[in-house]
Amino acid sequence: MSHQPHYSPMARQLFGQFLDQEIDRDTLIGRLQEMELQLQADADDEMEDESEEALESTRSLRIRIFGGDTQGMSIREIEQDLQDPSHPNAQILMRGIAFGLAEDELKVHYE
């Protein structure tokens, strides 16, 4: 059983605070990393009965910024894209985040 939907509203709130400049990039990334660790802990709890290999899960948090974004982005990719606010990647990502929030399409996946 998966707990991902529970994390999407939290992520939307974080990205909203980031867009409103209530939190900075480092805070955003830190909170997303905490979310990922929590999901990993939840997944480990669910897989306790499985083989040892299953525990060495390579799953990670993927954030689908908007509906057309099929791959989603890792926390690391978001962190890199937002490093330089004047870089086109950062501007594209910020617009994507704003659009995803406005359309309620921003979702968290753990895969």
Rosetta blueprint (number, residue, H / E / L):
1 M L
2 S L
3 H L
4 Q H
5 P H
6 H H
7 Y H
8 S H
9 P H
10 M H
11 A H
12 R H
13 Q H
14 L H
15 F H
16 G H
17 Q H
18 F H
19 L H
20 D L
21 Q L
22 E L
23 I L
24 D L
25 R H
26 D H
27 T H
28 L H
29 I H
30 G H
31 R H
32 L H
33 Q H
34 E H
35 M H
36 E H
37 L H
38 Q H
39 L H
40 Q H
41 A H
42 D H
43 A H
44 D H
45 D H
46 E H
47 M L
48 E L
49 D L
50 E L
51 S L
52 E H
53 E H
54 A H
55 L H
56 E L
57 S L
58 T L
59 R L
60 S L
61 L E
62 R E
63 I E
64 R E
65 I L
66 F L
67 G L
68 G L
69 D L
70 T L
71 Q L
72 G L
73 M E
74 S L
75 I H
76 R H
77 E H
78 I H
79 E H
80 Q H
81 D H
82 L L
83 Q L
84 D L
85 P L
86 S L
87 H L
88 P H
89 N H
90 A H
91 Q H
92 I H
93 L H
94 M H
95 R H
96 G H
97 I H
98 A H
99 F H
100 G H
101 L H
102 A H
103 E L
104 D L
105 E L
106 L L
107 K E
108 V E
109 H E
110 Y E
111 E L
